[in-house]
Amino acid sequence: MSVSQVSRRGFIKTSAAAVSALSVARSAHAAGSETIKIGVIGCGGRGSGAVRDAMDADPGTKLVAMCDLFKDRIQGKLDSLKKQKPDQVDVTPDRMFVGLDGYKKVIDAVDVVLIACAAKFHPLYVKAAIAAGKHAFCEKPHAIDPYGIKMLMDATAMAKEKKLSFQSGLHSRWAPEMRECVQRVHDGQIGEIISIEENFIRPPYGVVQRRPEGMTEIQWQYSCQYRFRWLCGDDVPQSLVHNMDRATWAMKEAVPVKCHGLAGRSSTFDMPYIYGDVFDHHSVVYHYASGIRVYAFCRTQPNCYNESSSIVLGSKGRAFIDAGRIEGENAWKFAGKRENPYVLEHVALFKSIRDGKPLASDHAARSTLVTIMGQLSCYSGQETKWDQMLKSTFAYAPKPEECTWDMEPLSKPDDKGIYPVLIPGKFSFAEPKPA
């Protein structure tokens, strides 16, 4: 089904098999071979983390290729991974790729591609991997704008057609305590859902204190991508995507009809070059056809109260999904074994490959688009609708396939080193109407 054919009803459907997971996992990647060759695109903390998780999940995996925009990052992570997993690392100098085209070479060299670079490029790389007949794992968020979401949806549909596995890095769905808690919500243990509160409030993250000498402006922005909206999509997709994925899951994949958001920048203007052009606080209210509202908050300000929580308020109690706990008439607390969901999501991925039972993460595009919807409402200061998102072709310029190493960035600092931020009420993501 093409993106243009996706209706709201069709988009909110989910596969029960995808939500019940560790029973999935031998595919047509390399028939008769016990070794699965993996490669990583993006050698930051989450990229190397995904490699370690994959190796822990399946001892038959072997890292054979790496890519990043910066050579020193590749070497640093390679040295670390060799120390941790020497028998599962076989990356030779000719399979260390630097630059914006390096992802193509990683895809050519491996069976499974692990994607954990700037989120702007996630959908482009997933689609390229699937088109090349490779399985893919992609970190969150899976896109930063409606343009990227449509690319991701096409890639997910292609993965199903090709019988390839595409796994999302939205790891909550693999945590045992969260899985049981959500199932209890589905079974009515807290009664009817009335509303949901989502919090991801914390200090600034991904902060680089000093621009290295000799680095150009565009290289600087590539090097600290969390600080620039055209690369990261800002904090609603970056952080609240975990929360909104849990909320969507709890509501059996229902999506909001509309939302309105409030956001801005208030406490991070005093450090030139450090905080880029992203906002430092967001709040979004999502409205659902059922009457349920989700109140979602994220903040990245120093010296403030912090909380990470997903709280479902019901007519008979309250479910704290991330804690695996229910309060109220039917109180409950998870008593099972807590396991690392970052590893479990890879257990599911590699088992699906070895068993020849591909998994496709339909919720990846759904949950990500919910957050993009909220972010664009915050930026524009306008009410934003789900159907509007499905029809939109908005992309943060330049599009991922148009990016180069030496282009001029659209966002530049003033003479005090401060980057301009968007002003709600003045920014619009709507396509111009035909003359």
N, C-alpha and C positions, 0 to 999 in steps of 0.2 A: 504494500500500500504506500502510495506516495505521501509526502508531507501534506500536500494540499488536500488530500482526501481524509485526513485525520479529523474526526469529529470530537467534540468534547466528551461525549459518551464513550467513544472508542478509546480515547486517550487515557481515561481513568480506569480501564480494565486492567487487571493484574493476573499473573499466573500464580496459582496456589503453589505450584511446584517450585517457583522461584523463591517463594518465601519460606519453604520448608527445607532447608538446604543441605546439610552435610551428606545427603544421600545421592548427590549428583557427582559426578565426576567420571577413554582411550580414543582418541579421535584419529582422524586421517592426517595428523601432522607429520608423522614419520613412522609408518607402519613397521612393526618389528623392532623398533628401537626403544630401549628402556630410558635413554637419556632424553630429556626435553631441554632444548637450548633456549635460554632466555636472554633478553637484552633490555637495557634500561635507557629511556630517553629522559634526561634530567637528573643530574647528579648532586642534588641538594639533599637535605636531611630526609625528606619523604621518599625520594627516589632510591637512596641507599637502603632506607627502611623497608621499602617494598621488595627489594632484592633479598634482604635478610628474611623477611616473612615468607617469601616464595621458597627459599632454601630450607627453612624450618618446616614448611608445610609438606614439601616433597623432596626427599633426599636425592631423587633422580634428576633434579634440575641442575643445570650448569650455566653459569653466567659466561657468555662468550662475546658480548658486544656492549659498548657504552657510548653515550653521546651527551654532550653538553655544549653550551656556547663558550665555556671557559675551560681550557685544557687543564689548568691546575686543579679544578674541581674533580675532573675525571680521575686524575692520578691520585689525589688525596683519598677519594672514596674507594678506589681500586686497592690501594695499599691497606686500608682498613678492612675491607671485605676479605682480602687474602689472609689476613691474620685470623679472622673469625671463622672462615669457611674455606680453608685452602684446597680441599678436595673438590669444591664446587665452583671454583673460579678458574677460567681459562681464557682470559682476555689478553690477547697479544697486541702489540703497538698498532698493527694494521687494522685492528677492530676497535680502536679508540677514535671516535669521530667528533670533530669540533666544527661547530657552525650550524646555521639554520637549515642546511640540507642534510645534516648528519642523520636525521631520523630515518631517511629513506634507506641509508646503508645499514642501519640497525635492523630495520624490517627485513631486508634482504638476507641477513645473516642468521636469523633466529626462527624458532617455532612460536614463541610467545613474546609479545612486546609489553613491557611495563612502562607506562607513561606517567610521569610525575614532574612535568616542567611547568612553565607559566601556563595558567589555565586557558589563556587565549588560544593556545595551540592544541589543546586537548582534543576537540572534535575533529580537527583536520588530521591529526595523527592516528586517531582511532579509525577513521574512515580509510586512511591509506593502508593501515595494517590489515583490516578486514578485506579490502579490495585485493590485497596481495595474497590472501589465503592464510593469514596468520591469526592466531588467537590474541586477544588483547585484554589487559588490565589497565584501567585508567583511574587515577586519583580524582578526588572531588576538587573544585566543582567541575562538572563535565563540559561546561561552556560558560561564557560570560554575557552572551547576548542572544536574541532570538535567531540571528543568522547562524550562530554556532549550534544552537539547539536543533535546528532543522538539519544541519549536517550530521549531528549525532543520531537523530532519529533515522536518517537514511542509512547510517552505518549499522545501527541496531537491526533494522529490517534486512540489510544485506547479510549480517552475521547469521540470522535465522535461515535465510535462503541457502547460504553456503555451509550451514551446519557447523559453524564456528562458535567458540565461547567468547563472550564479552562480559567481563566482570567489573562491577563498579566498586570504587573505593569507599562507598558509604557503608562503613564497617558495622554500624549499629545493628543491622539486620542479622548479623552473625553472632552477636553477644548472647550467650545462653540466658542471662538474667533478663535481658530486654525482650528476647523472643518469648519467654514464658509470660512476662508481664503483659506484652501486647496481646498474646493469645487470651489471657484472662480478661482483658478489656473487650476483646471481640466476643467472648463468651458471656458478657454482661455482668461481670463481677462488680463493676462500679456503677451499674445501671446505665441509663442513657447519657451519652456525652453531652455536656452543657457548653463547655469551652475548654481551651487549651492555652497554657502559658509556656512560652519557650524563652530561655535565657542563655546567652553566650556572651557574658560580659567579663572582660579581662584586660590586662595591660597591653600596650602595643606589642606586636609580634613581627618577626621578619625584619627587624630594624638593623640597618647597617650604619655604624656610627660615623664613618668617614669615607669620602670618595677617594679611591686610590689615585695617586699622582699619574698623570698621563692618560687617564681613562676619559673617553669622549662622553658627551651627554647621553647619547643613545646607548652606549655600552653600560653606563652607570644605571640607566633605567632597566635594561635587561638584567643587570646583576642583582637588583633589589626589587623584583617584580611585584611584591606585595604592596608596595607603596604607590603604585600607579594604576589607575582604573582601567586604562586601555590594555593592560596586561593581565590584571587579576580580577577585574569586575567589581572590586570593593568588597566590603565585609559581609553583606547579606548573603551573596553567593559563597564567599570564602568560608565564613564561620557558621552562619545560620542554616546552611544547607544540611548539616547534620541534624539540627533540631527539626527543621521542616520536613526532612525525610522521615523522622520518627513520628511527627504529627500526621503526615499523610498516610503512613503505615497504620497508625492507630485508627484512622478513619477509613480503613479499607480502600485506600488509594483515591479517595475523593479529592478533587482539586477545588481551589477557591473560585468563586464567580468573579470577585473583584477584591481590591485591597486599597488602602491608603497608607502612606508612610510619612514619617517625620524624621529628618536627619540633618546633619551638618558637621561643622568643624568648629570646635570651641576651645580646646586645651592643648593643641599640638602645633601652634604656629611659631613657637619660640626656638625651634631647632631646625635651621635651614638645612636642606638636603636630606634630612632624616625621614620626614613623614610624607614627602611627595605630595600628591594631589587627591588622596582619598579622604573620605569623611572619618570622623572618630566616634560617632554615635549614630545609631539607627533604631527606630521603632516602627513596626509594621503591624497593622490590623488587617487580618484576612477574613473575608466574609464568604460563607458557604451557603449553598442552596438550602441546606437543612436548617439554617438559622444559627448554626454553630459559628463562633468566631475564635480565631487563633490570635493571641497577642504575643508578638515576637520581638525580642530585644537583643541587640548586640552593641558592644561598646569596646573601644580600644584606647582607653585613657589611663595614664599613670596615677597612682596614689588614690584609687577609688575602690569601692566595694566590688567584689568579683563573685560570679556564680555561673555554673553550668548546670542546667536542669531542663527536663521535659516533664511537665505536670499536666495530666489529663484530669479535668474536674468533671465528675459524674454526679448523677442524682442520688447515688448510694455510697459514694466514696471518692477518693483521689488516688490516681496511679502515678507514681514517680518512675517513669519508664527507665531512665538511665540508671536509677538506683536499684531497680528490681524490687519495688515495694508498693503495697497498696494499703491505704488507711481508710477507715470508715466501717460500714456494716459488715463487710467481708474482708477484714484485714488479712494481709499475707506478706511474707517476706521470702525472697528467693533463698533456698537452702541448698541448691546444687553447687556444682563446681564451676567457678568462674574461670573462663579461659580467654586468651588473648584474641579478640575478634579480628585484629589485623592479620593474624596468622590463619584464623579459621576461614576468612574470605578467600585466602589462597588455597587452603585445603580443598574447598569446594571447587575452585577453578581448575586445579590440576587433576582432581578426581574426575571432573566432568570430561576433561580432555582424554584421560586414560580409559575411561569407561565408554567413550563415544556417545555421551549424552550431553550435548552442548547446553550451556546456560546462557541466557540473554537477559541482561539487567534492564528491563523495561522501566524500572523506577528511576534509573539514572537521569534520563531526560525529564521525566515528570517532576521529580523533586527539585532538580536544578532550575527548571523553568518557573516553579513557584517562587524561588528566591530571586531570579532575574526580574520577575514581575514586581516583587517588593522593592528591589533596588531602583528600578526605573521610576516607580512611584515616588520614592524618596528623592531622587534626583530632580524629577519634574515638578514635584509638589502637587501632582494631579492624581485623581482616582484612576487606577489602572485595572483593566478587565482581562480575564483569562482568554476570551475569544480574540481580543485585541493582540495578545501575545502570540497566539497561534498564527495570526495573519501577518504579523510584523516581520519585516526583513531588516530591521535595524541592526547595525554592527558598529562597534567602536572602531574608528579608523586608526590605522589601515587594517583591512581584513588580514587574517593570519597568513594567507597565501601570498599577500603583497608585501609582507615585512622583509626588510633587508638589514644588513649589519651596519650600513653607513647612511641610512636615511635620516632625515631631520625629524625629531620627535615633535608632536603637536603640542605637548605640554612642556613649557620651559620656565625656569625660575626667573624671578625679577632680580633687580640689583641687590636685594637683600638675601637672595638665595631661597625665596619662598615661592612655591608653585601655586598657580591660581586654582581654586576649587570651583566646582559647579555651584550655581545659585538656584535653589528651588524657585519655581515660578518663572524662570527665564530659560531653563534648558528644556528642549523638547526632543523626543525620540521619534515622533510621528513622521511618517513619510509625507512629503509635500503633495498636495492634491494636484491632479492634472489641470493644466490651464484650460 
